[in-house]
Amino acid sequence: MVIVRAILVLFLLLWSSVAHAERRVALVIGNGAYTKVPSLNNPKNDAAAMEEMFKAAGFDKVVRGNDLGVTAMRRALRDFSDTAHDADIAVVFYAGHGIEVSGTNYLIPIDATLEQDIDAPDEAVPLDRVSEILEPARRLRLIILDACRNNPFVRSMRRTLATRTVRSGYGEIDERSLPPNTLVAYAQRAGATADDGGGANSPYTTALLNHLPTPGLDIELALRRVRDDVLKATRNKQEPFKYGSLGGAEIALVPTKEPQQAATPPNLAIDYDKEMEVTFWNAVKDSKSKDLLQTYLDRYPSGNFAGLAKTLTYQLEKESPTANPADNKAAEEKTPAQLSEVERAWDRTKDSTNIGALEAFSARFNGTYYADLARLLIEELKQQQMGIARPAPPNSRTPAFDGNWIASADCPYYQRNPPYSVQFEILISNGLLHGEHGKKGKPGWRALDGKIKPSGSASIHEQGITGAQVTIKAGDLYSFYLSGQFDETRGTGKRLSGRDCRYTFIKK
């Protein structure tokens, strides 16, 4: 019996340790506004992007410091030591100038002067100090260092001893000196400095943003993929490197499934928003009304059914008895006298925040789609009054992809001689993609709309009207979905269904 009880206790302990949610914390520092040497642009951008990534990955606490002097930097590390005390995973990311003096690596605050090599211990922060403040973390202690190129401190620093070495960037680390379960990741091999890059973020930070948040991806494998991306982006001029080693168990910064999700109640605001959209869509999808479909698009411009709503709208335009698009527009722009009673009443009521007025409209015109929309607005207003506001959409900013791109479509199943292909310009802004080719509503028109995640994976909706040059019947409306993958300068896309059609995206 004693043995059985002991086994049971051990099982419960093991189960509780697995079920217990890991606590993950991060400190992010971007030093660019140096007072004694020229300022740097990217560290602040890199720190902001990393902060967003950690928050989106569900870290319990993320602290960011920009342009810290030596006192503020030491205080930030001291405070983060308390934060890391009961954490399972603790990460420090630093972007800015770095230096090695006589075998000791330093992070350089913005107010450092470093006139002599012996000033480094007083005016800079040793890497050993960063490692020390992470020691309380239980499973993983990760330090990520992105030292910028052309370090001006090295050129101006006076050597007090000829034997004392000073190197730009960071030097080798004796892995035996690192505490257990500690990794130190350099943006570049020891003794060299990293490339700032031509975009909003350095090549190293861009690669980190692509791979670190991958759910279930072991941290050491993620860093190896980061290395490969940076080598490719810099044409083998920059090779990231890491020091330290972990045990046999895989450790991912982002678990495949957050354990606490099963234990916490559902997020009512998010569930409510999703249900509202589905209900809204069900109320308008069969209406054969462009106005109602546009009401859905105005309310949910990036909704789950936005692509289908646009397709239905184009079908309605095509089926219109008026062939001339200008005539169609004139027919749609009715005068107040031409509007039906329910339409006139809806125009007066649709922007109301008075629940009583909306309820009166719904009762009066019960059985119409407008009444269904009024009831949806009533439910939304009631939820807002109860304090369950619809959440703002998640921050999907992916500045590495922002800008103008050229999309090239190659479709082998079209005319083979010559093969059919088309090029047109698209715009990516804050993770949203849009571009059109041809005249809307006319044969040969096509449009792309989609979203790009920070990892570079993209979901794109393609729709268009077949042109006269293809082997299939011209003038047919079509709609497909593409799966895509982007990096800073290039992207690819492939249709998920239908006949083969591939896209190539090149940044201008």
Buried (B, 14 or more C-beta within 10 A) or exposed (E): EEEEEEEEEEEEEEEEEEEEBBBBBBBBBBBBBBEBBEEBEBBBBBBBBBBBBBBBBBBBBBBBBBBBBBEBBBEBBEBBBEBBBEBBBBBBBBBBBBBBBBEBBBBBBBBBBBEBBBBBEEBBBBBEBBBEBBBBBBBBBBBBBBBBBEBBBBEEBEEEEEEEEBBBBBBBBEEEEBEEBBBBBBBBBBEBBBBBBEBBBBBBBBBBBBBBBBEEBBBBEBBBBBBEBBBEBBEEEBBBBBBBEBEEEEBBBBBEEBEBEEEEEEEEBEEBBEEBBEEBBEBBBEBEBBBBBBBBBEBBEBBEBBBBBBBBBBBBBBEBEEEEBEEBEEEEEEEEEEEEEBBBBBEEBBEBEEBEBBEBBBEBBEEBBBBBBBBBBBBBBEBEEEEBEBEEEEEBBBBBBBBEBBBBBBBEEBEEEEEBEBEBEBEBBEBBBEBBBBEEEEBBBBBBBBBBBBBBBBBBBBBBBBBEEBEEEEEEBBBBBBEBBBBBBEBBBEBEEEEEBBBBBEBE
